[in-house]
């Protein structure tokens, strides 16, 4: 057995690709369009997973069904987690892109944001927590995460 991917449904693929690739930094590996099934699949991977050159790169599959459908808040899914080299730099970049930090990295170790479709994304500092500092230490939680 080998792990392949995690699939999440998205309403607007452009918004989701912008969030996951432009803001978060994942890379689109490939996409598949299925005219008869009326959907498009986008496969994304983390840069360090790609650099390692493994034959089995863990991926996220964004599924966009072309017909309108109701999507839940995403909270029942749980969350996706990514390890980052500098949690403060990552959160600053996301904020500059207009993304709300739902749980700021007050502890220098962990933060949460949400994708355009309400999927919780956990960001974890690689290695030991960074030194606690402003503006993060006093930043309150926002919404759910």
N, C-alpha and C positions, 0 to 999 in steps of 0.2 A: 504494500500500500504506500502511496505517496500523496502528500498534500498538494492540491492544485491551486485553489483560489477561494476567496470569499466574495459572494455576490451581494450587491445592494442595488435596489431599484432607484432610479432617478427620474425626476419629472423633466428637467431641462438639462440636456447633456452639455451645452455650452457653459452654463453656470457651474456644473459639477466638474468639468474638465478644468475650468479656470481655478476653482477651489483646490482640487487635488493636485493639479500639475503646476499652475502658475504660482499659487500662494503657498501650498504645502511642500511642493518640490518633487512630487512623484513624476515618473516618466511614462508616457503612453507607449506601450510595447507594440500593440496592434489593435485593430478594430475589425469587427465582422458585422456586416449588414445583412439582414435576412428579409427580403422583400415579401415573400409569401407569409412569413410569420409576423411581419410588421414590427420588427424590433432591431435595435443596434446594440452590440456589445463592445465595450471599451475595456481593454486589459491594461492595468497600471502596475508599476513596480517601483520600489524604493531604489534610489541611486546606488546605495551601498550593496544592495542585493544584486544589482546588475553588474557592478564592478567585480564582485566576487566570482562572476562567471559560472555560477553553478548551473547545472543542467536543469534543475528544478527550482526556478525562481518563484517564491511565493508572490501571488498577485491579488489585486482587487479587481473584480469584474463589475463594472457599472453597466447595468441593464436599463436601456431606455425603450419602453414599449411605446410605439407611435400613437396608439389610441389613448385617450384620456382615461386615467384611473386614479382612484383615491389611494394615497400613500399615508400610512400611519406616521406618527411623530418620530419614529425611529428609536425611541427609548426602549422599546421591548427587545430591540436587537442587542442592546448592550453597547459595546464600543469597539472601535479599531484602535490599536496602540502602535505608536511609532517612537523609536529611540532617536533622540536628536543630540548633536554635539554641543549646542549652546541653547538652552531652553529660553533664556532671555532674548537672545538674538532672533530665535524662531518666532517667539510671541510678538516681538516688535515688528518683524516683517509681516506677520499676519494682520496685526492692527493697522499697519500702513496700507494694507490691501483692503481695509474696511471690514475685516473679520472680527467679530466680537469674541473676546476671551471670556468664556463662561466661568472658568475656574482658573484664576491667575496663578502663576508659579511662585506663590508667596514663600514656599519652602525651598526654592531653588532646584526643585526636583520634578514637579508634576504640574501639568496644566491640561485643561479641556477646552475644546472649541467644537463647533458643529458645522457640518457640511450644509450646503444649500437645501438638502432634503431632510435635515434634522438628525443626521447620524452623528452620534458623539464620537469625537476623536480625542484620544488620550495621548499627550506628548510627555515622554519621560526623558530626563537628563541622562546621558550616557555617563556611566561611572558615578562618582560621588556627587551629591548635590552641590550646586554652586553656592557661593556665599550669598546669604539673604541680603537683598538691597531694594531700594526704592526704584521705581514707583510700585513695584510688585508687592512688597510686604504689606502695604496698606490698601491695596486694591480689593474691593469687595467682589464676591461672586455675583454673577449676572445670569438670571434665568436658571434653567435646569442643565445638568450635564451628566 
